Amino acid sequence: MDVTIVAGLILLISFVVLLVIGVPISVSIGIAATLSAFVLVPWDIAVFTAAQKLTSGIDSFALLAIPFFILAGSIMNNGGIALRLINLAKLISGRLPGSLAQTTVVGNLFFGSVSGSGVAAAATIGGIMHPLQKKEGYDPALSATVNIASSPTGLLIPPSNAFIVYALVSGSASISALFMAGVIPGILMGLTVMIVTHFLFHRQNLPSHERLSWTQVGKILIQSIPSLLLIVVVIGGISFGVFTATEGAAVAVLYSLILSLIYRSIHWEHIPKILKETVVLSSIVLFLIGASSILSWVMAFTGLPSLISEGMLGMTDNPFIILLIMIMILLLVGTVLDMTPAILIFTPMFLPIANGLGVDPVHFGIILVFALCIGIMTPPVGSCLFVGCSVANVRIEQVFRPLSRMVVALVITLLLVAYIPEISLTLPRWFGFL
């Protein structure tokens, strides 16, 4: 049997077995990749190279943006910024049917974009909104569904750690271009959830909210604008070359800390807890990237991406069908893998195929992240699904039916984004990134 096939089988089988027995995914990737390397080179060279790749994989200045953005998000979670964004969301969606559920969608879109975390959005916005919805008679399962489906929307709107990881792996897509490309698809994702939410709640006899006075509107806007300016400052600075993505992440930390201190919602005694959260999350992500560097080396050595590309192109020469196959695989992968490992594993496999089809690397990055956003809200491993159900105190089976409607609608939106490239590429072109 060909050595490449043997190495590929060892990689796949060992990875699956390790996951099944409960080994953390980053460790599973590193061990599986190293075991498959034993078939390719002597064991001592395999171990030495794996250790080298583990460290060199995270030896990148651009990767400093990830812990900085995680720190900024942790400060926001504890700094009272979420409540001000929720008040703005109420102002936007307060007169719609199921207004509190619609507020959850808009709140997740805002907070997810400034925090860069779908899980943080599901926990923070859901934690604030669920008691309010329960008090006004909202169905807990439907409320949880809306929170789960809308929490990943912010991952498409900058700043997003997913785009930073993809840019590093792809080697051909700039972070600035990806940030700008994600804006319209992210808004479309949010609007899709809002439309389905309308149909879920429009027949329920829920209380409507009073129209706010101009004084109240002005107060809400004044309180929320500083929080929203974080996006403008960071993304504007990166887009116009004032600072790099890493420097922009540091600016986000400083801005969110100053804002939280001004709001007096964070105190110096909270800092150790925030730093501990940041260190733990950053360590998990960076170790995962390092382990995936071992996997990338093994895959490049064996030529597995080329074999997969040739196999898919051999099935059909229709670019629409090939792209559809990749999307379906990513949707399935997203149900069992978290976003960062999925990006690290499947970008080297699918990006060469997408390039062969004439798909822009930036456009493919949006497709990849959008598909994986849907994955993290679906069982069995969807992180936003578990957090959303936990916050609302409902079982997964209670949200399965309404969530399936959300997923169908979001897949349709994903296909529109995939087959109409200008949805993603218009803004990067306007700003001169393409």
Backbone hydrogen bonds, N-H to C=O, Kabsch-Sander energy under -0.5 kcal/mol:
donor,donor_aa,acceptor,acceptor_aa,energy
6,V,2,D,-2.1
7,A,3,V,-2.8
8,G,4,T,-2.3
9,L,5,I,-2.5
10,I,6,V,-2.6
11,L,7,A,-2.4
12,L,8,G,-2.5
13,I,9,L,-3.0
14,S,10,I,-2.3
15,F,11,L,-1.8
16,V,12,L,-2.3
17,V,13,I,-2.6
18,L,14,S,-2.4
19,L,15,F,-2.0
20,V,16,V,-2.5
21,I,17,V,-2.0
22,G,19,L,-1.3
23,V,18,L,-2.5
28,S,24,P,-2.6
29,I,25,I,-2.4
30,G,26,S,-2.1
31,I,27,V,-2.7
32,A,28,S,-2.5
33,A,29,I,-2.4
34,T,30,G,-2.0
35,L,31,I,-2.8
36,S,32,A,-2.1
37,A,33,A,-1.4
38,F,34,T,-1.1
38,F,35,L,-0.6
39,V,36,S,-0.9
40,L,36,S,-0.5
40,L,37,A,-0.9
41,V,37,A,-2.4
46,A,42,P,-2.5
47,V,43,W,-2.6
48,F,44,D,-2.2
49,T,45,I,-2.7
50,A,46,A,-2.4
51,A,47,V,-2.3
52,Q,48,F,-2.2
53,K,49,T,-2.8
54,L,50,A,-2.2
55,T,51,A,-1.4
56,S,52,Q,-2.9
57,G,53,K,-2.1
58,I,55,T,-1.0
59,D,56,S,-1.0
60,S,58,I,-1.9
63,L,60,S,-0.6
64,L,61,F,-1.5
65,A,62,A,-1.7
66,I,63,L,-1.3
68,F,64,L,-1.6
69,F,65,A,-2.8
70,I,66,I,-2.5
71,L,67,P,-2.4
72,A,68,F,-2.5
73,G,69,F,-2.4
74,S,70,I,-2.3
75,I,71,L,-2.3
76,M,72,A,-2.1
77,N,73,G,-2.3
78,N,74,S,-1.3
79,G,75,I,-0.8
79,G,76,M,-0.5
81,I,76,M,-0.8
82,A,76,M,-0.7
84,R,80,G,-0.9
85,L,81,I,-1.8
86,I,82,A,-2.3
87,N,83,L,-1.9
88,L,84,R,-1.6
89,A,85,L,-2.3
90,K,86,I,-2.5
91,L,87,N,-1.6
92,I,88,L,-1.7
93,S,89,A,-2.6
94,G,90,K,-1.8
96,L,93,S,-1.5
99,S,96,L,-0.6
101,A,98,G,-0.7
102,Q,98,G,-2.3
103,T,99,S,-2.4
104,T,100,L,-1.6
105,V,101,A,-1.5
106,V,102,Q,-2.3
107,G,103,T,-3.0
108,N,104,T,-2.5
109,L,105,V,-2.1
110,F,106,V,-2.4
111,F,107,G,-3.1
112,G,108,N,-2.7
113,S,109,L,-1.3
114,V,110,F,-1.8
115,S,111,F,-2.4
116,G,112,G,-2.1
121,A,117,S,-1.7
122,A,118,G,-2.5
123,A,119,V,-2.3
124,T,120,A,-2.9
125,I,121,A,-2.1
126,G,121,A,-0.8
126,G,122,A,-0.8
127,G,123,A,-1.5
128,I,124,T,-1.5
129,M,125,I,-2.9
130,H,126,G,-2.6
132,L,128,I,-0.7
133,Q,129,M,-2.5
134,K,130,H,-2.8
135,K,131,P,-1.9
136,E,132,L,-1.2
137,G,134,K,-1.2
138,Y,133,Q,-2.7
143,S,139,D,-2.6
144,A,140,P,-2.6
145,T,141,A,-2.1
146,V,142,L,-2.3
147,N,143,S,-2.0
148,I,144,A,-2.7
149,A,145,T,-2.7
150,S,146,V,-1.8
151,S,147,N,-1.6
153,T,150,S,-1.4
154,G,151,S,-0.6
155,L,152,P,-1.8
156,L,153,T,-1.5
157,I,153,T,-0.6
164,I,160,S,-1.2
165,V,161,N,-2.3
166,Y,162,A,-2.3
167,A,163,F,-2.6
168,L,164,I,-1.8
169,V,165,V,-2.2
170,S,166,Y,-3.2
171,G,167,A,-1.9
178,L,174,S,-2.1
179,F,175,I,-2.6
180,M,176,S,-2.1
181,A,177,A,-2.3
182,G,178,L,-1.6
183,V,180,M,-0.9
186,G,182,G,-2.2
187,I,183,V,-2.2
188,L,184,I,-2.7
189,M,185,P,-2.3
190,G,186,G,-2.1
191,L,187,I,-2.7
192,T,188,L,-2.4
193,V,189,M,-1.9
194,M,190,G,-2.1
195,I,191,L,-2.3
196,V,192,T,-2.1
197,T,193,V,-2.5
198,H,194,M,-2.0
199,F,195,I,-1.6
200,L,196,V,-1.8
201,F,197,T,-1.7
202,H,198,H,-2.1
204,Q,201,F,-1.5
206,L,204,Q,-1.9
209,H,94,G,-0.7
217,V,213,S,-2.5
218,G,214,W,-2.5
219,K,215,T,-2.0
220,I,216,Q,-2.4
221,L,217,V,-2.4
222,I,218,G,-2.5
223,Q,219,K,-2.1
224,S,220,I,-2.0
225,I,221,L,-2.4
227,S,224,S,-0.5
228,L,224,S,-2.0
229,L,225,I,-2.3
230,L,227,S,-1.0
231,I,228,L,-1.0
232,V,228,L,-1.3
233,V,229,L,-3.3
234,V,230,L,-2.6
235,I,231,I,-2.5
236,G,231,I,-0.6
236,G,232,V,-1.9
237,G,233,V,-2.1
238,I,234,V,-2.2
239,S,235,I,-2.9
240,F,236,G,-2.2
241,G,238,I,-1.1
242,V,237,G,-2.1
243,F,237,G,-1.4
248,G,244,T,-2.7
249,A,245,A,-1.9
250,A,246,T,-1.8
251,V,247,E,-2.2
252,A,248,G,-2.1
253,V,249,A,-1.8
254,L,250,A,-2.2
255,Y,251,V,-3.0
256,S,252,A,-2.6
257,L,253,V,-2.2
258,I,254,L,-2.4
259,L,255,Y,-2.6
260,S,256,S,-2.3
261,L,257,L,-2.1
262,I,258,I,-2.3
263,Y,259,L,-2.3
264,R,260,S,-0.6
265,S,260,S,-1.7
266,I,260,S,-0.8
270,H,267,H,-2.2
271,I,267,H,-0.5
271,I,268,W,-1.1
274,I,270,H,-2.1
275,L,271,I,-2.9
276,K,272,P,-2.3
277,E,273,K,-2.3
278,T,274,I,-2.1
279,V,275,L,-2.6
280,V,276,K,-2.4
281,L,277,E,-2.4
282,S,278,T,-2.8
283,S,279,V,-2.3
284,I,280,V,-1.9
285,V,281,L,-2.2
286,L,282,S,-2.9
287,F,283,S,-2.4
288,L,284,I,-1.8
289,I,285,V,-2.0
290,G,286,L,-2.4
291,A,287,F,-2.7
292,S,288,L,-2.1
293,S,289,I,-1.2
294,I,290,G,-1.0
294,I,291,A,-0.5
295,L,291,A,-1.5
296,S,292,S,-2.6
297,W,293,S,-2.0
298,V,294,I,-2.3
299,M,295,L,-2.7
300,A,296,S,-2.4
301,F,297,W,-2.4
302,T,298,V,-2.3
303,G,299,M,-1.6
304,L,299,M,-1.2
307,L,303,G,-1.9
308,I,304,L,-2.8
309,S,305,P,-2.5
310,E,306,S,-2.9
311,G,307,L,-2.4
312,M,308,I,-2.5
313,L,309,S,-2.6
314,G,310,E,-1.7
315,M,311,G,-0.8
315,M,312,M,-0.7
316,T,312,M,-1.1
322,I,318,N,-2.2
323,L,319,P,-2.3
324,L,320,F,-1.9
325,I,321,I,-2.6
326,M,322,I,-2.2
327,I,323,L,-2.3
328,M,324,L,-2.6
329,I,325,I,-2.3
330,L,326,M,-2.5
331,L,327,I,-2.4
332,L,328,M,-2.0
333,V,329,I,-3.0
334,G,330,L,-2.5
335,T,331,L,-0.5
335,T,332,L,-1.1
336,V,333,V,-1.8
337,L,333,V,-2.4
342,A,338,D,-1.8
343,I,339,M,-2.5
344,L,340,T,-2.3
345,I,341,P,-2.2
346,F,342,A,-2.7
347,T,343,I,-1.7
350,F,346,F,-2.8
351,L,347,T,-2.4
354,A,350,F,-2.7
355,N,351,L,-2.9
356,G,352,P,-2.0
357,L,353,I,-1.4
358,G,355,N,-1.3
359,V,354,A,-2.8
364,F,360,D,-2.7
365,G,361,P,-1.9
366,I,362,V,-1.6
367,I,363,H,-2.1
368,L,364,F,-2.9
369,V,365,G,-2.4
370,F,366,I,-2.7
371,A,367,I,-2.5
372,L,368,L,-2.0
373,C,369,V,-2.1
374,I,370,F,-1.6
375,G,371,A,-1.4
376,I,372,L,-1.8
377,M,374,I,-1.2
378,T,375,G,-1.6
381,V,335,T,-2.1
382,G,378,T,-1.3
384,C,376,I,-1.5
385,L,376,I,-1.1
386,F,382,G,-1.9
387,V,383,S,-2.1
388,G,384,C,-2.6
389,C,385,L,-2.2
390,S,386,F,-2.1
391,V,387,V,-2.5
392,A,388,G,-1.8
393,N,389,C,-0.9
394,V,389,C,-2.1
398,Q,395,R,-1.0
399,V,395,R,-0.8
399,V,396,I,-1.0
400,F,396,I,-0.8
403,L,399,V,-2.5
404,S,400,F,-1.9
405,R,401,R,-1.2
406,M,402,P,-1.5
407,V,403,L,-2.5
408,V,404,S,-2.2
409,A,405,R,-2.1
410,L,406,M,-2.5
411,V,407,V,-2.4
412,I,408,V,-1.9
413,T,409,A,-1.9
414,L,410,L,-2.5
415,L,411,V,-2.3
416,L,412,I,-1.9
417,V,413,T,-2.3
418,A,414,L,-2.6
419,Y,415,L,-2.6
420,I,416,L,-1.2
423,I,420,I,-1.8
424,S,421,P,-1.3
425,L,421,P,-2.4
426,T,422,E,-1.8
429,R,425,L,-1.9
430,W,426,T,-2.4
431,F,427,L,-2.1
432,G,429,R,-1.3
433,F,428,P,-3.1
434,L,428,P,-0.7
